[in-house]
Amino acid sequence: MKIILVIDVGTSSMRGVLYSENGHAHKIIQETYSPEYLNDNCVEQDPLTFKKSLISIVKQSVNIANILAAEIIGISITSQRSSMIALDSDCNPLRKVIVWQDRRTLSICSNLSQYENYIYERTGLKLSPVFLGPKIAWLKQNENDIYIKSSKIVTIVDYIMCIMTNTLRTDYTYGSRTLLMNLHTLKWDSDLLNLFDIDEDKLCTLGEQGCISGYTTDDFSKISGLKSGIPVISAGGDQQCSAIGNNVINQGDTQVTTGTGSFIIAASDKPHIDPVNKVICSISAVPNKYILESSILTSGAIYDWFNKNFYCSDKTVEYNYDKINFDAENSKPGSNGVILLPHFQGSGSPDWNPNATGLFHGVSLGTKKEDFSRSILEGIAAEIAENLDILSSYVGKIGTINISGGLTKNFLFNQIQADIYGTSVNLPSDCETTALGAWSSAAMALGIYNSIPEALDFARKNKENTVFNPISSNIEIYNNLKISRKNIYNALYKRNI
């Protein structure tokens, strides 16, 4: 049996999934970690955490493959997209990772605000602290010695690729999340580099997604137990891979992924530059296609925060969600009037307001803890619904929405999504949609299948999905909730609160 090992690098964990050639996942290995939230603006992480997790997963995968009498024929990598690592010439990190949620670059973005439309027209992205360009500019301005020492300033996937193959390149999906790559030419844009005052030689070479980027080295073989010479495929960013794993390939196909944050993606055959800058456009994991994307910075992270601070008396049960889920189920639709604005790390799409903060509104002496719990799920879904309405104006009517991500393990949240969106939501039986998308990309790159859709068809044989249909009596409740939350946000925004 031949195995493709998928490495999926998330914000809070790294997963390794061993797939056979027919798309069957034989084993999932997970290594957990967490970023360091230093203050309201700074989020960092020890880069060696990623290296240790990678080596551990590969070692375990080799042992499992031996037990299965299988051969690992390729590695496919997908990752979070906009975290920054400065590397020396030997691929050693020079400082901690600045994570994508970090907002220390607010002043840099503010100083460039007059160029916002100019940047958007070239990159398809909003000027935001989320993306890589402002982070590199901050490094040069504030830690210039590290900037000068750095051979390359890269994303997490580039670092992991270098550990395995001793090569540094980045694919177009990650390049399209930097504010430095021209969406139309697929090249680093000299004018944007000048604008951010970044030297091009600090960046990796750009290349196509879904292709072999390198081969495992003898050095990596010694520390991992994996044979050298194994092809390594950069499948594309995690949200792009999740999209194709959820069959979001053709114009108008749509998905919602809700994990630490939320990502709403619609497939497009061409780039769209939104005249009012509400929606961003990036390169798809499918070559020659694009995705229109809306991002919410904190979603599942808020549910984790509330669970940890108000339900868990012992840190060892931090990840036990039985109590908070039970309470959320025992609050009625509308959460007894409590409305959440989920802007705990600023507002992402559609307003891109980094100064926005989280808010529970409508609290009274009659409010119970379960109302807060449910209001978090409703507030996240309502924010997503606003973005879906905007996306539909570009791709046409959205039918069934495919959903994925850690928070979809909560079936109450899935029902709330259907009710607030006013349409059916489809939960695939294979919850590892990101890994599945990365597998399908590698299966095509290795010549096992002729196309990504062909690979996905084989993987989905005899699998059924769970469909959540909207409850008509809840739709009106949530329509009113959506109007109220937008009015609250607008009132706060006008007062600069």
NUTORKE-84482 format. One record per residue (C-alpha): residue number from 1; residue in three letters; x, y, z. Coordinates in steps of 0.5 Angstrom, whole numbers, plus 500, padded with zeros to 3 digits. Layout:
N
(NUM; 'ALA'; (X; Y; Z))
...
This chain:
497
(1; 'MET'; (500; 500; 500))
(2; 'LYS'; (502; 507; 498))
(3; 'ILE'; (501; 513; 503))
(4; 'ILE'; (501; 520; 502))
(5; 'LEU'; (502; 524; 509))
(6; 'VAL'; (499; 531; 510))
(7; 'ILE'; (502; 536; 515))
(8; 'ASP'; (496; 541; 517))
(9; 'VAL'; (499; 546; 521))
(10; 'GLY'; (494; 550; 525))
(11; 'THR'; (494; 556; 530))
(12; 'SER'; (493; 551; 536))
(13; 'SER'; (496; 544; 533))
(14; 'MET'; (499; 541; 528))
(15; 'ARG'; (496; 534; 525))
(16; 'GLY'; (499; 529; 521))
(17; 'VAL'; (494; 525; 517))
(18; 'LEU'; (496; 518; 513))
(19; 'TYR'; (492; 517; 507))
(20; 'SER'; (492; 511; 502))
(21; 'GLU'; (492; 513; 494))
(22; 'ASN'; (484; 512; 495))
(23; 'GLY'; (483; 518; 500))
(24; 'HIS'; (482; 513; 506))
(25; 'ALA'; (485; 517; 512))
(26; 'HIS'; (488; 511; 516))
(27; 'LYS'; (491; 515; 522))
(28; 'ILE'; (491; 522; 525))
(29; 'ILE'; (496; 524; 529))
(30; 'GLN'; (496; 531; 533))
(31; 'GLU'; (501; 535; 537))
(32; 'THR'; (498; 541; 540))
(33; 'TYR'; (501; 548; 542))
(34; 'SER'; (498; 555; 543))
(35; 'PRO'; (501; 562; 541))
(36; 'GLU'; (503; 567; 547))
(37; 'TYR'; (498; 572; 548))
(38; 'LEU'; (503; 577; 551))
(39; 'ASN'; (498; 583; 551))
(40; 'ASP'; (492; 586; 547))
(41; 'ASN'; (496; 587; 541))
(42; 'CYS'; (502; 582; 541))
(43; 'VAL'; (502; 575; 539))
(44; 'GLU'; (508; 570; 539))
(45; 'GLN'; (510; 563; 538))
(46; 'ASP'; (516; 559; 539))
(47; 'PRO'; (518; 557; 532))
(48; 'LEU'; (522; 551; 535))
(49; 'THR'; (515; 548; 537))
(50; 'PHE'; (513; 547; 530))
(51; 'LYS'; (520; 544; 528))
(52; 'LYS'; (519; 539; 534))
(53; 'SER'; (512; 538; 532))
(54; 'LEU'; (514; 536; 525))
(55; 'ILE'; (519; 531; 527))
(56; 'SER'; (514; 528; 532))
(57; 'ILE'; (509; 527; 527))
(58; 'VAL'; (513; 524; 522))
(59; 'LYS'; (517; 519; 526))
(60; 'GLN'; (510; 517; 529))
(61; 'SER'; (508; 516; 521))
(62; 'VAL'; (514; 512; 519))
(63; 'ASN'; (512; 507; 525))
(64; 'ILE'; (505; 507; 523))
(65; 'ALA'; (507; 506; 516))
(66; 'ASN'; (511; 500; 518))
(67; 'ILE'; (506; 497; 522))
(68; 'LEU'; (501; 498; 515))
(69; 'ALA'; (507; 495; 511))
(70; 'ALA'; (506; 501; 507))
(71; 'GLU'; (511; 506; 504))
(72; 'ILE'; (510; 514; 504))
(73; 'ILE'; (511; 516; 497))
(74; 'GLY'; (510; 524; 498))
(75; 'ILE'; (508; 529; 503))
(76; 'SER'; (503; 535; 502))
(77; 'ILE'; (504; 541; 507))
(78; 'THR'; (498; 546; 508))
(79; 'SER'; (499; 551; 513))
(80; 'GLN'; (496; 558; 517))
(81; 'ARG'; (498; 563; 512))
(82; 'SER'; (500; 570; 515))
(83; 'SER'; (505; 568; 521))
(84; 'MET'; (512; 571; 520))
(85; 'ILE'; (519; 568; 522))
(86; 'ALA'; (526; 571; 520))
(87; 'LEU'; (531; 566; 518))
(88; 'ASP'; (538; 566; 518))
(89; 'SER'; (542; 562; 512))
(90; 'ASP'; (542; 556; 515))
(91; 'CYS'; (534; 556; 516))
(92; 'ASN'; (535; 557; 524))
(93; 'PRO'; (530; 562; 527))
(94; 'LEU'; (532; 569; 529))
(95; 'ARG'; (526; 571; 534))
(96; 'LYS'; (520; 568; 536))
(97; 'VAL'; (514; 568; 530))
(98; 'ILE'; (510; 574; 530))
(99; 'VAL'; (503; 570; 529))
(100; 'TRP'; (498; 572; 524))
(101; 'GLN'; (493; 575; 530))
(102; 'ASP'; (498; 580; 532))
(103; 'ARG'; (496; 587; 531))
(104; 'ARG'; (503; 591; 533))
(105; 'THR'; (503; 594; 526))
(106; 'LEU'; (497; 598; 527))
(107; 'SER'; (501; 604; 527))
(108; 'ILE'; (504; 602; 520))
(109; 'CYS'; (498; 601; 517))
(110; 'SER'; (495; 607; 519))
(111; 'ASN'; (501; 611; 516))
(112; 'LEU'; (500; 608; 510))
(113; 'SER'; (492; 609; 510))
(114; 'GLN'; (492; 614; 504))
(115; 'TYR'; (495; 608; 500))
(116; 'GLU'; (489; 603; 502))
(117; 'ASN'; (486; 603; 495))
(118; 'TYR'; (492; 603; 491))
(119; 'ILE'; (494; 597; 495))
(120; 'TYR'; (488; 593; 494))
(121; 'GLU'; (487; 594; 487))
(122; 'ARG'; (494; 591; 486))
(123; 'THR'; (493; 585; 491))
(124; 'GLY'; (486; 584; 492))
(125; 'LEU'; (487; 585; 500))
(126; 'LYS'; (485; 590; 505))
(127; 'LEU'; (491; 594; 509))
(128; 'SER'; (491; 590; 515))
(129; 'PRO'; (496; 588; 521))
(130; 'VAL'; (494; 581; 519))
(131; 'PHE'; (498; 580; 513))
(132; 'LEU'; (505; 579; 512))
(133; 'GLY'; (508; 586; 509))
(134; 'PRO'; (506; 590; 515))
(135; 'LYS'; (510; 585; 520))
(136; 'ILE'; (516; 585; 516))
(137; 'ALA'; (516; 593; 515))
(138; 'TRP'; (515; 593; 523))
(139; 'LEU'; (521; 588; 524))
(140; 'LYS'; (526; 593; 520))
(141; 'GLN'; (523; 599; 523))
(142; 'ASN'; (524; 596; 530))
(143; 'GLU'; (529; 590; 530))
(144; 'ASN'; (533; 592; 525))
(145; 'ASP'; (539; 588; 527))
(146; 'ILE'; (535; 582; 526))
(147; 'TYR'; (532; 584; 519))
(148; 'ILE'; (539; 585; 517))
(149; 'LYS'; (542; 578; 519))
(150; 'SER'; (536; 575; 516))
(151; 'SER'; (537; 571; 510))
(152; 'LYS'; (529; 570; 509))
(153; 'ILE'; (523; 572; 512))
(154; 'VAL'; (518; 567; 511))
(155; 'THR'; (511; 564; 513))
(156; 'ILE'; (511; 558; 517))
(157; 'VAL'; (510; 553; 511))
(158; 'ASP'; (516; 556; 508))
(159; 'TYR'; (520; 554; 515))
(160; 'ILE'; (517; 547; 515))
(161; 'MET'; (519; 546; 508))
(162; 'CYS'; (526; 548; 509))
(163; 'ILE'; (527; 543; 515))
(164; 'MET'; (525; 538; 510))
(165; 'THR'; (528; 539; 504))
(166; 'ASN'; (533; 545; 505))
(167; 'THR'; (530; 549; 500))
(168; 'LEU'; (526; 556; 500))
(169; 'ARG'; (520; 557; 496))
(170; 'THR'; (513; 560; 497))
(171; 'ASP'; (507; 558; 493))
(172; 'TYR'; (502; 563; 490))
(173; 'THR'; (497; 562; 495))
(174; 'TYR'; (501; 564; 501))
(175; 'GLY'; (504; 570; 496))
(176; 'SER'; (497; 573; 495))
(177; 'ARG'; (497; 574; 503))
(178; 'THR'; (503; 578; 504))
(179; 'LEU'; (500; 585; 501))
(180; 'LEU'; (507; 584; 497))
(181; 'MET'; (505; 580; 491))
(182; 'ASN'; (501; 583; 485))
(183; 'LEU'; (495; 579; 484))
(184; 'HIS'; (495; 580; 477))
(185; 'THR'; (502; 578; 475))
(186; 'LEU'; (503; 573; 480))
(187; 'LYS'; (510; 577; 482))
(188; 'TRP'; (513; 581; 488))
(189; 'ASP'; (511; 588; 486))
(190; 'SER'; (517; 593; 486))
(191; 'ASP'; (512; 599; 488))
(192; 'LEU'; (509; 595; 494))
(193; 'LEU'; (516; 593; 496))
(194; 'ASN'; (518; 600; 496))
(195; 'LEU'; (512; 602; 499))
(196; 'PHE'; (513; 598; 505))
(197; 'ASP'; (521; 599; 505))
(198; 'ILE'; (522; 591; 504))
(199; 'ASP'; (528; 588; 500))
(200; 'GLU'; (526; 583; 495))
(201; 'ASP'; (532; 579; 497))
(202; 'LYS'; (529; 578; 504))
(203; 'LEU'; (523; 574; 500))
(204; 'CYS'; (522; 567; 498))
(205; 'THR'; (522; 565; 490))
(206; 'LEU'; (514; 565; 488))
(207; 'GLY'; (512; 558; 485))
(208; 'GLU'; (506; 555; 483))
(209; 'GLN'; (501; 551; 488))
(210; 'GLY'; (500; 544; 488))
(211; 'CYS'; (507; 542; 485))
(212; 'ILE'; (513; 538; 488))
(213; 'SER'; (517; 544; 492))
(214; 'GLY'; (523; 539; 494))
(215; 'TYR'; (525; 533; 496))
(216; 'THR'; (527; 530; 503))
(217; 'THR'; (534; 531; 505))
(218; 'ASP'; (539; 526; 508))
(219; 'ASP'; (539; 531; 514))
(220; 'PHE'; (532; 530; 515))
(221; 'SER'; (532; 523; 514))
(222; 'LYS'; (537; 522; 520))
(223; 'ILE'; (532; 526; 525))
(224; 'SER'; (525; 523; 523))
(225; 'GLY'; (527; 516; 520))
(226; 'LEU'; (523; 518; 514))
(227; 'LYS'; (527; 516; 507))
(228; 'SER'; (531; 521; 504))
(229; 'GLY'; (528; 523; 497))
(230; 'ILE'; (521; 523; 498))
(231; 'PRO'; (517; 529; 494))
(232; 'VAL'; (514; 535; 498))
(233; 'ILE'; (508; 538; 495))
(234; 'SER'; (506; 545; 497))
(235; 'ALA'; (499; 544; 497))
(236; 'GLY'; (497; 551; 498))
(237; 'GLY'; (494; 555; 505))
(238; 'ASP'; (490; 552; 510))
(239; 'GLN'; (483; 556; 508))
(240; 'GLN'; (485; 554; 500))
(241; 'CYS'; (486; 547; 502))
(242; 'SER'; (480; 547; 506))
(243; 'ALA'; (476; 550; 500))
(244; 'ILE'; (477; 544; 495))
(245; 'GLY'; (477; 539; 501))
(246; 'ASN'; (470; 542; 501))
(247; 'ASN'; (469; 542; 494))
(248; 'VAL'; (469; 549; 493))
(249; 'ILE'; (472; 549; 486))
(250; 'ASN'; (467; 552; 481))
(251; 'GLN'; (464; 559; 481))
(252; 'GLY'; (459; 560; 486))
(253; 'ASP'; (461; 554; 491))
(254; 'THR'; (462; 557; 498))
(255; 'GLN'; (464; 554; 505))
(256; 'VAL'; (465; 557; 512))
(257; 'THR'; (470; 554; 516))
(258; 'THR'; (470; 556; 523))
(259; 'GLY'; (476; 554; 528))
(260; 'THR'; (480; 559; 532))
(261; 'GLY'; (477; 565; 527))
(262; 'SER'; (472; 564; 521))
(263; 'PHE'; (474; 564; 514))
(264; 'ILE'; (468; 565; 509))
(265; 'ILE'; (470; 563; 502))
(266; 'ALA'; (467; 563; 495))
(267; 'ALA'; (470; 560; 489))
(268; 'SER'; (471; 564; 483))
(269; 'ASP'; (474; 563; 476))
(270; 'LYS'; (477; 570; 475))
(271; 'PRO'; (480; 576; 480))
(272; 'HIS'; (475; 580; 483))
(273; 'ILE'; (477; 587; 486))
(274; 'ASP'; (471; 590; 490))
(275; 'PRO'; (470; 597; 489))
(276; 'VAL'; (468; 598; 496))
(277; 'ASN'; (474; 594; 499))
(278; 'LYS'; (469; 589; 503))
(279; 'VAL'; (471; 582; 500))
(280; 'ILE'; (479; 580; 499))
(281; 'CYS'; (481; 576; 493))
(282; 'SER'; (487; 571; 494))
(283; 'ILE'; (489; 565; 489))
(284; 'SER'; (486; 559; 490))
(285; 'ALA'; (489; 552; 491))
(286; 'VAL'; (486; 550; 485))
(287; 'PRO'; (491; 553; 479))
(288; 'ASN'; (488; 558; 475))
(289; 'LYS'; (483; 560; 480))
(290; 'TYR'; (481; 565; 485))
(291; 'ILE'; (477; 565; 492))
(292; 'LEU'; (473; 571; 494))
(293; 'GLU'; (474; 571; 502))
(294; 'SER'; (472; 574; 508))
(295; 'SER'; (475; 573; 515))
(296; 'ILE'; (473; 574; 522))
(297; 'LEU'; (479; 574; 527))
(298; 'THR'; (476; 571; 533))
(299; 'SER'; (471; 565; 533))
(300; 'GLY'; (472; 559; 536))
(301; 'ALA'; (478; 563; 540))
(302; 'ILE'; (472; 566; 544))
(303; 'TYR'; (468; 560; 546))
(304; 'ASP'; (475; 557; 548))
(305; 'TRP'; (476; 564; 552))
(306; 'PHE'; (469; 563; 555))
(307; 'ASN'; (470; 556; 557))
(308; 'LYS'; (476; 557; 560))
(309; 'ASN'; (475; 563; 564))
(310; 'PHE'; (468; 561; 567))
(311; 'TYR'; (467; 554; 566))
(312; 'CYS'; (474; 551; 568))
(313; 'SER'; (476; 551; 575))
(314; 'ASP'; (482; 546; 574))
(315; 'LYS'; (486; 547; 568))
(316; 'THR'; (487; 540; 566))
(317; 'VAL'; (479; 540; 564))
(318; 'GLU'; (480; 546; 560))
(319; 'TYR'; (478; 542; 553))
(320; 'ASN'; (472; 539; 556))
(321; 'TYR'; (466; 543; 553))
(322; 'ASP'; (460; 539; 556))
(323; 'LYS'; (458; 544; 561))
(324; 'ILE'; (458; 550; 556))
(325; 'ASN'; (455; 546; 551))
(326; 'PHE'; (450; 544; 555))
(327; 'ASP'; (448; 551; 558))
(328; 'ALA'; (448; 554; 551))
(329; 'GLU'; (443; 548; 549))
(330; 'ASN'; (439; 551; 555))
(331; 'SER'; (438; 558; 552))
(332; 'LYS'; (433; 559; 547))
(333; 'PRO'; (434; 562; 540))
(334; 'GLY'; (436; 570; 541))
(335; 'SER'; (440; 568; 548))
(336; 'ASN'; (435; 572; 552))
(337; 'GLY'; (436; 579; 549))
(338; 'VAL'; (444; 578; 549))
(339; 'ILE'; (448; 580; 543))
(340; 'LEU'; (455; 579; 542))
(341; 'LEU'; (460; 583; 538))
(342; 'PRO'; (466; 578; 537))
(343; 'HIS'; (471; 583; 536))
(344; 'PHE'; (476; 580; 541))
(345; 'GLN'; (482; 582; 536))
(346; 'GLY'; (479; 587; 532))
(347; 'SER'; (474; 586; 527))
(348; 'GLY'; (476; 583; 520))
(349; 'SER'; (471; 583; 514))
(350; 'PRO'; (467; 586; 512))
(351; 'ASP'; (469; 593; 516))
(352; 'TRP'; (477; 591; 517))
(353; 'ASN'; (477; 595; 524))
(354; 'PRO'; (483; 593; 528))
(355; 'ASN'; (480; 598; 534))
(356; 'ALA'; (474; 594; 535))
(357; 'THR'; (473; 591; 541))
(358; 'GLY'; (468; 585; 543))
(359; 'LEU'; (462; 586; 547))
(360; 'PHE'; (456; 583; 550))
(361; 'HIS'; (450; 587; 549))
(362; 'GLY'; (443; 587; 553))
(363; 'VAL'; (445; 584; 559))
(364; 'SER'; (440; 585; 565))
(365; 'LEU'; (439; 582; 572))
(366; 'GLY'; (435; 576; 568))
(367; 'THR'; (441; 574; 564))
(368; 'LYS'; (444; 567; 566))
(369; 'LYS'; (450; 564; 564))
(370; 'GLU'; (447; 560; 559))
(371; 'ASP'; (445; 566; 555))
(372; 'PHE'; (452; 568; 555))
(373; 'SER'; (454; 561; 552))
(374; 'ARG'; (449; 561; 547))
(375; 'SER'; (450; 569; 545))
(376; 'ILE'; (457; 567; 543))
(377; 'LEU'; (455; 562; 538))
(378; 'GLU'; (450; 566; 535))
(379; 'GLY'; (454; 572; 535))
(380; 'ILE'; (459; 568; 531))
(381; 'ALA'; (454; 566; 526))
(382; 'ALA'; (451; 573; 525))
(383; 'GLU'; (458; 576; 523))
(384; 'ILE'; (459; 570; 518))
(385; 'ALA'; (452; 571; 515))
(386; 'GLU'; (453; 579; 514))
(387; 'ASN'; (459; 577; 510))
(388; 'LEU'; (455; 571; 506))
(389; 'ASP'; (450; 577; 504))
(390; 'ILE'; (456; 581; 501))
(391; 'LEU'; (459; 575; 497))
(392; 'SER'; (453; 573; 494))
(393; 'SER'; (453; 580; 491))
(394; 'TYR'; (459; 577; 487))
(395; 'VAL'; (458; 570; 486))
(396; 'GLY'; (450; 570; 485))
(397; 'LYS'; (445; 566; 489))
(398; 'ILE'; (449; 561; 495))
(399; 'GLY'; (445; 555; 495))
(400; 'THR'; (447; 550; 500))
(401; 'ILE'; (453; 552; 504))
(402; 'ASN'; (459; 547; 506))
(403; 'ILE'; (462; 548; 513))
(404; 'SER'; (468; 545; 517))
(405; 'GLY'; (473; 547; 522))
(406; 'GLY'; (473; 545; 530))
(407; 'LEU'; (467; 549; 532))
(408; 'THR'; (462; 545; 527))
(409; 'LYS'; (463; 539; 532))
(410; 'ASN'; (458; 543; 536))
(411; 'PHE'; (451; 541; 533))
(412; 'LEU'; (448; 547; 536))
(413; 'PHE'; (452; 551; 532))
(414; 'ASN'; (451; 548; 526))
(415; 'GLN'; (443; 549; 527))
(416; 'ILE'; (444; 556; 529))
(417; 'GLN'; (448; 557; 522))
(418; 'ALA'; (443; 554; 518))
(419; 'ASP'; (438; 558; 522))
(420; 'ILE'; (442; 565; 521))
(421; 'TYR'; (444; 564; 514))
(422; 'GLY'; (437; 562; 512))
(423; 'THR'; (439; 556; 508))
(424; 'SER'; (442; 549; 509))
(425; 'VAL'; (449; 548; 511))
(426; 'ASN'; (452; 541; 509))
(427; 'LEU'; (457; 538; 514))
(428; 'PRO'; (462; 533; 511))
(429; 'SER'; (463; 526; 514))
(430; 'ASP'; (470; 527; 513))
(431; 'CYS'; (471; 533; 518))
(432; 'GLU'; (479; 533; 516))
(433; 'THR'; (477; 538; 510))
(434; 'THR'; (483; 542; 510))
(435; 'ALA'; (488; 535; 510))
(436; 'LEU'; (483; 532; 504))
(437; 'GLY'; (484; 538; 500))
(438; 'ALA'; (492; 538; 501))
(439; 'TRP'; (491; 530; 499))
(440; 'SER'; (488; 531; 493))
(441; 'SER'; (493; 536; 491))
(442; 'ALA'; (499; 532; 492))
(443; 'ALA'; (495; 526; 489))
(444; 'MET'; (495; 530; 482))
(445; 'ALA'; (502; 532; 483))
(446; 'LEU'; (504; 525; 484))
(447; 'GLY'; (500; 523; 478))
(448; 'ILE'; (496; 518; 482))
(449; 'TYR'; (489; 522; 479))
(450; 'ASN'; (489; 527; 473))
(451; 'SER'; (485; 532; 477))
(452; 'ILE'; (483; 535; 484))
(453; 'PRO'; (476; 533; 482))
(454; 'GLU'; (477; 526; 480))
(455; 'ALA'; (481; 525; 487))
(456; 'LEU'; (476; 528; 491))
(457; 'ASP'; (471; 523; 487))
(458; 'PHE'; (475; 517; 489))
(459; 'ALA'; (475; 519; 496))
(460; 'ARG'; (468; 521; 497))
(461; 'LYS'; (465; 514; 495))
(462; 'ASN'; (460; 511; 500))
(463; 'LYS'; (461; 517; 505))
(464; 'GLU'; (454; 521; 507))
(465; 'ASN'; (454; 528; 509))
(466; 'THR'; (450; 531; 515))
(467; 'VAL'; (445; 537; 513))
(468; 'PHE'; (442; 542; 517))
(469; 'ASN'; (436; 545; 515))
(470; 'PRO'; (434; 552; 518))
(471; 'ILE'; (428; 552; 522))
(472; 'SER'; (423; 557; 520))
(473; 'SER'; (421; 559; 527))
(474; 'ASN'; (428; 561; 528))
(475; 'ILE'; (429; 565; 522))
(476; 'GLU'; (425; 571; 524))
(477; 'ILE'; (428; 572; 531))
(478; 'TYR'; (435; 571; 528))
(479; 'ASN'; (433; 576; 522))
(480; 'ASN'; (432; 581; 528))
(481; 'LEU'; (438; 580; 531))
(482; 'LYS'; (442; 581; 525))
(483; 'ILE'; (439; 588; 524))
(484; 'SER'; (440; 590; 532))
(485; 'ARG'; (448; 587; 532))
(486; 'LYS'; (449; 592; 526))
(487; 'ASN'; (446; 598; 529))
(488; 'ILE'; (450; 597; 535))
(489; 'TYR'; (456; 596; 532))
(490; 'ASN'; (455; 602; 527))
(491; 'ALA'; (453; 606; 533))
(492; 'LEU'; (460; 605; 537))
(493; 'TYR'; (464; 606; 530))
(494; 'LYS'; (461; 613; 529))
(495; 'ARG'; (463; 614; 537))
(496; 'ASN'; (470; 611; 535))
(497; 'ILE'; (469; 606; 541))
